[in-house]
């Protein structure tokens, strides 16, 4: 996805995040079992877990385990140019733990977690080197971790033809074994591609049809585990409400239908991206920077008021929003 990635020959010092977030995370611990309200979020987007997940830092992506007892998302500082790391929370005895940096993250730029349909693997994107002994970063590739004895094991990079010398982002793995993801196709272009899983191996990546991909750039595709529908961001398309809008397409007899814009209830100024629907198909999540304050500020204004604005979720960095998914899935 083209918005927030770090390239170059410097190592991401995510250890800084421990100091940066220590007070914020500890102060939220008493509320960390309230990710999901007892009531549904409704038909309009609302901040997801404000002050817990949606906080003063940039937050995006969402991955909930099929069993509903683990949650991963990406936290970024300064738009991902300084810190990009995957956060993890678990539901234990009916209560959610406070979010912490995932056990397999903490040094390089990591983002975009996605569960396999059976929940045994978690896929993600990273610029980490191939060898543990190396300190340099490489291009963004798709990696995965597997659950072993109740814990997530050492990350493994996926082989070709999934990864290449280009950047790969935003994996989505289906029950058939097919994997959809975004590949950087050139200086300003990205396509949504699929590697089909046949005869226990992956075929070469193929760009999806013009019903999905265009010359404007498409990325961040959430694909239903049964491959019934696909939601993605279309960049700089004619008629967009913002620079990047969310679109939906349905699988009809093995072909993707012409993608439809999800409208101005979902899309707005700026970039709307990172679509996700929970495994039970009840909730729709996405990332957006729609909530922010502008000058002139409200009067009277003092330093405490200004600090509250700066340290609030609606300070201009991206947040995760959620809503009931029913209207989205009936968009045919």
C-alpha positions, -999 to 999 in steps of 0.1 A, spaced: 0 0 0 15 33 -11 9 56 18 33 50 47 63 29 40 99 33 49 126 25 25 163 31 27 194 18 45 185 25 81 171 2 107 138 10 123 144 15 160 110 4 173 126 -1 207 118 36 210 82 27 210 85 12 244 94 45 259 71 65 237 40 45 246 47 33 281 26 59 298 -2 58 272 -6 20 272 -4 16 310 -30 44 316 -54 25 293 -50 -9 309 -81 -6 330 -103 -1 299 -86 -27 276 -113 -53 280 -138 -31 261 -127 -35 224 -162 -45 214 -192 -27 228 -221 -48 241 -242 -32 213 -234 -31 176 -216 -1 163 -245 6 139 -248 16 103 -224 46 105 -187 45 110 -174 51 145 -140 50 161 -129 16 171 -119 13 207 -111 50 212 -82 56 236 -73 19 235 -67 11 198 -76 44 182 -53 67 201 -30 97 194 -7 76 171 -15 63 137 -35 31 137 -45 10 107 -51 -26 96 -72 -52 116 -70 -89 120 -92 -109 144 -87 -146 149 -114 -170 136 -120 -179 173 -125 -143 182 -98 -144 210 -69 -126 194 -66 -92 177 -37 -76 158 -34 -42 143 -7 -18 131 5 12 151 26 38 133 44 69 145 48 99 121 29 82 94 50 50 95 82 69 86 97 64 120 78 35 136 55 8 121 48 -22 143 21 -48 148 2 -47 181 -14 -78 198 -41 -83 223 -57 -116 236 -90 -123 252 -84 -142 284 -113 -153 307 -136 -130 289 -114 -99 291 -91 -84 266 -54 -78 275 -39 -44 269 -23 -41 234 14 -49 233 40 -50 206 36 -85 190 62 -110 200 76 -114 165 80 -76 160 100 -48 175 130 -40 153 120 -35 117 90 -21 99 61 -45 102 24 -40 93 -7 -55 77 -15 -87 97 -39 -112 83 -51 -146 96 -53 -178 76 -89 -191 76 -81 -218 101 -63 -193 124 -31 -214 125 -11 -188 106 -8 -151 108 6 -134 76 21 -99 77 43 -76 57 79 -66 67 111 -51 54 132 -72 78 163 -89 63 163 -126 54 189 -134 80 186 -127 118 223 -117 118 217 -89 93 208 -54 104 199 -39 70 164 -37 57 152 -50 23 121 -44 2 87 -52 17 78 -89 16 50 -112 29 60 -132 60 41 -155 83 42 -169 118 26 -202 130 10 -210 163 32 -235 183 23 -246 218 1 -215 222 27 -190 210 36 -175 177 68 -190 164 97 -175 145 87 -156 113 92 -172 79 94 -154 46 72 -167 18 90 -179 -13 87 -169 -49 64 -165 -68 47 -147 -40 76 -125 -30 98 -109 -56 124 -81 -60 94 -57 -59 73 -47 -28 44 -70 -18 18 -58 7 -16 -67 23 -19 -105 21 -54 -122 21 -54 -160 21 -86 -179 13 -99 -214 21 -88 -226 -13 -52 -216 -4 -52 -188 -29 -33 -157 -18 -43 -122 -29 -19 -93 -23 -7 -59 -36 24 -57 -57 43 -26 -67 42 -27 -105 62 5 -111 71 39 -99 35 51 -92 14 20 -99 3 -9 -77 -20 -38 -87 -40 -64 -68 -27 -98 -78 -34 -134 -70 -13 -165 -67 -36 -195 -71 -28 -226 -50 -29 -257 -72 -13 -291 -69 2 -281 -36 21 -252 -51 15 -215 -59 11 -204 -95 27 -172 -108 11 -140 -96 -16 -127 -120 -31 -92 -119 -69 -92 -114 -90 -81 -143 -98 -45 -153 -130 -48 -132 -106 -43 -103 -73 -29 -115 -70 3 -134 -42 27 -144 -47 47 -112 -34 21 -88 -52 -4 -66 -41 -18 -33 -51 -32 1 -76 -59 -9 -96 -77 17 -108 -109 1 -135 -130 18 -122 -165 28 -148 -181 5 -138 -156 -23 -173 -143 -25 -164 -106 -24 -134 -83 -25 -130 -48 -10 -100 -26 -20 -88 9 -23 -88 26 -57 -64 55 -60 -71 88 -78 -101 73 -97 -126 96 -114 -155 103 -91 -136 95 -59 -146 113 -28 -110 114 -17 -75 105 -30 -83 69 -24 -117 53 -19 -129 19 -10 -146 -2 -37 -163 -36 -36 -166 -64 -61 -185 -97 -60 -175 -130 -75 -201 -141 -100 -195 -175 -117 -158 -172 -111 -155 -136 -124 -152 -104 -104 -179 -79 -111 -172 -43 -120 -161 -26 -87 -185 -2 -71 -175 28 -49 -188 23 -14 -201 59 -12 -195 90 9 -207 73 42 -174 53 40 -152 75 18 -143 111 23 -114 136 20 -80 120 20 -73 83 19 -97 55 30 -80 22 31 -72 -11 50 -107 -27 46 -115 -57 68 -145 -78 77 -145 -98 109 -146 -137 105 -182 -138 117 -190 -112 90 -207 -89 115 -183 -60 115 -166 -39 88 -134 -21 96 -113 4 77 -86 31 82 -90 68 76 -76 102 87 -111 117 84 -111 130 120 -89 160 126 -90 195 139 -83 226 118 -73 262 126 -87 286 136 -91 268 169 -121 272 191 -118 300 216 -108 303 244 -77 283 236 -50 275 261 -21 251 263 -40 224 281 -67 225 255 -42 224 227 -24 194 243 -57 175 246 -63 180 208 -28 169 199 -29 138 221 -64 128 210 -73 103 183 -86 130 161 -53 148 157 -48 141 120 -31 106 122 -50 76 108 -76 58 129 -95 25 127 -132 29 122 -159 2 124 -196 -4 116 -220 -32 110 -212 -50 78 -247 -57 66 -251 -27 43 -216 -33 29 -223 -69 20 -257 -59 4 -240 -35 -19 -246 -56 -51 
